[in-house]
Amino acid sequence: MIERVAACSDLFKTVHFMILPSIVHREKRRLSQEKEHEQRQLEKKQRRDLEHLDLIKQQLEEELELKDQRRQRRNVVKEELAATLPPRLGRHKFEPASVQVATTDELGGSLRRVVACPMVALHRFRSLQHRGLIETRKPVVAHAG
């Protein structure tokens, strides 16, 4: 009796549903119709694109013209910026020194007592670098080793 129950339970576990040939053919037919439909849509789109080829060509030319205008504007801005900056003679770019502002301690009661800038040579050197008459240099820092 126990063997029969076990045999029945195994039978239910291994039951395979049989697919009817008509269902298989219906599914194949549906898939082939979908492929044909997609192919027709693609051909239709290609025909439309061929009909509107002049419009597409015009749009492409407009895009290229806009890109060319943007590139020219960028070049003009770059040239204007380069005209305002000092020329680059060496591999280092000229960096202007920070503006020195006198503190209230340095400013006495009158302008006659203002301390003059003792770095006249450095100021002249920087001016020559700014005008592009001499190469811009970086100070060499000695490393303690």
C-alpha positions in Angstrom: 0.0 0.0 0.0 2.8 2.4 0.9 4.5 1.6 -2.4 1.4 2.5 -4.3 1.2 5.9 -2.6 4.8 6.6 -3.3 4.3 5.6 -6.9 1.3 7.9 -7.3 3.2 10.8 -5.7 6.1 10.2 -8.1 3.6 10.1 -11.0 2.3 13.6 -10.1 5.8 15.0 -9.8 6.8 13.8 -13.3 3.6 14.7 -15.2 4.4 16.6 -18.4 1.9 18.7 -20.1 1.6 17.9 -23.7 1.6 20.9 -26.0 -0.8 20.5 -28.9 0.6 21.0 -32.4 -2.0 23.6 -33.2 -0.7 25.8 -30.3 2.9 25.4 -31.5 1.9 26.4 -35.1 -0.2 29.4 -33.8 2.8 30.6 -31.8 5.2 30.3 -34.8 2.7 32.1 -37.0 2.4 34.9 -34.5 6.1 35.3 -34.2 6.6 35.3 -38.0 3.8 37.9 -38.3 5.5 40.1 -35.7 8.8 39.9 -37.6 7.1 40.7 -40.9 5.4 43.7 -39.3 8.7 45.0 -37.9 10.3 44.6 -41.3 7.5 46.5 -43.0 7.8 49.3 -40.4 11.5 49.5 -41.0 11.0 49.7 -44.8 8.3 52.3 -44.3 10.7 54.4 -42.2 13.5 54.1 -44.8 11.1 55.2 -47.6 10.0 58.2 -45.5 13.7 59.1 -44.9 14.5 58.8 -48.6 11.5 61.1 -49.4 12.7 63.7 -46.8 16.4 63.4 -47.7 16.6 67.1 -48.7 15.1 68.1 -45.4 17.6 65.9 -43.5 20.5 67.3 -45.6 19.4 70.9 -44.8 19.1 70.1 -41.0 22.6 68.6 -41.1 24.0 71.7 -42.9 22.4 74.0 -40.3 23.9 71.9 -37.4 27.3 72.1 -39.0 26.9 75.9 -39.5 26.0 76.3 -35.9 29.0 74.3 -34.7 31.2 76.4 -37.0 29.8 79.6 -35.6 30.3 78.4 -32.0 33.9 77.4 -32.8 34.6 80.8 -34.4 33.2 82.6 -31.3 35.3 80.5 -29.0 38.4 81.3 -31.1 37.6 85.0 -31.0 37.2 85.0 -27.2 40.4 83.0 -26.9 42.3 85.5 -29.1 40.9 88.5 -27.1 41.9 86.8 -23.9 45.4 86.1 -25.2 45.7 89.8 -26.3 45.1 91.0 -22.7 47.5 88.5 -21.1 51.2 88.9 -21.2 53.1 86.9 -23.9 54.5 83.6 -22.8 58.2 83.4 -23.5 59.3 80.5 -21.4 57.5 77.5 -20.0 56.1 79.3 -17.0 53.1 81.6 -17.1 53.3 85.1 -15.7 51.4 85.4 -12.4 50.8 88.9 -11.2 51.9 89.6 -7.6 49.2 90.2 -5.0 48.2 93.8 -4.4 50.0 95.2 -1.4 47.8 97.2 0.9 49.3 99.3 3.7 47.9 98.6 7.1 46.7 101.3 9.5 50.0 101.0 11.5 52.0 101.8 8.3 49.8 104.7 7.5 50.7 107.4 10.0 48.9 110.6 10.4 49.8 112.0 7.0 50.8 110.8 3.6 54.3 112.3 4.0 55.1 109.7 6.6 54.1 106.7 4.4 56.9 104.2 4.1 58.1 103.8 0.4 58.2 100.4 -1.2 61.8 99.1 -0.8 61.3 96.5 -3.6 61.7 98.8 -6.6 64.0 96.4 -8.4 61.6 93.5 -7.9 58.8 95.7 -9.2 60.7 96.6 -12.3 61.7 93.0 -12.9 58.0 91.9 -12.7 57.1 94.7 -15.0 59.6 93.5 -17.6 58.2 90.0 -17.3 54.6 91.3 -17.7 55.5 93.1 -20.9 57.2 90.0 -22.3 60.6 91.5 -22.5 62.2 88.9 -20.3 61.3 85.3 -19.5 59.1 84.5 -16.5 60.9 82.5 -13.9 60.1 80.5 -10.8 62.2 81.0 -7.7 64.4 78.0 -7.0 63.8 76.6 -3.5 66.8 74.7 -2.0 65.8 71.5 -0.3 67.4 70.5 3.0 68.7 67.1 2.5 
